[in-house]
Amino acid sequence: MAFYLDLFSPETHQAFASSNRTVTGFRLRQQRVASRVQPGDVLVCYLTRLTRWCGLLDVVGGPFVDDSPIFRAEQDPFVVRFHVRPRVWLAPVESIPIHDDSVWQNLSFTSKLDKGSIGWTGKVCGSLVQLDERDGRLLDNLLSEQAVERKRYELDEHAQKQITTAHCQSIRQGSLRFGS
């Protein structure tokens, strides 16, 4: 079992949350990298712009290419897809901030950095980056615990604006459901 990064924007997070959560997708340029991901691997979900860990998806099949609209009503760019089983899926307010001590002090790419540093951002700038096994297990444990505890991590004004923008955008694009 390997751990891979699956990035979600506030908009794609909302689209996935509104779906039956059985398919996730990536851009066509990631097809070669996607071929390394196997059933049994885990996609660790990171919420961009909010800098939070939001879920764990077990890969059950794929990759396959399908351009039917899922994440966007038209010209969905996330066409390299996997069938997944969500083990953990958290709302933004429940998602664990990367700057939380339980995460920051223990990830290999943040533990030696000051919290104000941006030196870690390169590690979470692209989907399907394979995570260090120790980091993957740490995030697996933290997210699994959070799925039970449901601790709230309040959103600051900037994060609130990101969520509101995502909501308005999804209304303009129409409500999409996976598999429809």
KAMO-V219908 format. One record per residue. N is the residue number from 1. NEAR is the number of other C-alpha atoms within 12 Angstrom. Layout:
N|NEAR / N|NEAR
This chain:
1|20 / 2|27 / 3|33 / 4|38 / 5|40 / 6|44 / 7|37 / 8|39 / 9|33 / 10|36 / 11|33 / 12|40 / 13|39 / 14|36 / 15|33 / 16|38 / 17|32 / 18|24 / 19|23 / 20|21 / 21|32 / 22|27 / 23|39 / 24|49 / 25|44 / 26|37 / 27|29 / 28|22 / 29|18 / 30|25 / 31|24 / 32|16 / 33|21 / 34|34 / 35|21 / 36|22 / 37|35 / 38|25 / 39|23 / 40|22 / 41|33 / 42|37 / 43|47 / 44|46 / 45|46 / 46|41 / 47|40 / 48|30 / 49|30 / 50|35 / 51|34 / 52|37 / 53|47 / 54|45 / 55|43 / 56|41 / 57|39 / 58|35 / 59|34 / 60|25 / 61|25 / 62|28 / 63|31 / 64|26 / 65|28 / 66|27 / 67|23 / 68|23 / 69|28 / 70|40 / 71|43 / 72|30 / 73|24 / 74|17 / 75|15 / 76|24 / 77|24 / 78|34 / 79|29 / 80|32 / 81|36 / 82|38 / 83|31 / 84|34 / 85|24 / 86|30 / 87|27 / 88|34 / 89|41 / 90|37 / 91|32 / 92|39 / 93|26 / 94|28 / 95|40 / 96|41 / 97|34 / 98|36 / 99|27 / 100|20 / 101|16 / 102|22 / 103|29 / 104|29 / 105|19 / 106|22 / 107|27 / 108|22 / 109|26 / 110|27 / 111|21 / 112|15 / 113|18 / 114|15 / 115|20 / 116|13 / 117|15 / 118|17 / 119|17 / 120|22 / 121|20 / 122|13 / 123|25 / 124|30 / 125|21 / 126|25 / 127|35 / 128|39 / 129|29 / 130|26 / 131|30 / 132|20 / 133|21 / 134|17 / 135|28 / 136|33 / 137|26 / 138|25 / 139|40 / 140|35 / 141|23 / 142|34 / 143|37 / 144|28 / 145|23 / 146|29 / 147|26 / 148|16 / 149|16 / 150|21 / 151|20 / 152|17 / 153|25 / 154|18 / 155|23 / 156|16 / 157|11 / 158|14 / 159|24 / 160|18 / 161|16 / 162|26 / 163|28 / 164|19 / 165|20 / 166|27 / 167|24 / 168|17 / 169|23 / 170|27 / 171|17 / 172|15 / 173|20 / 174|18 / 175|26 / 176|29 / 177|24 / 178|29 / 179|19 / 180|13
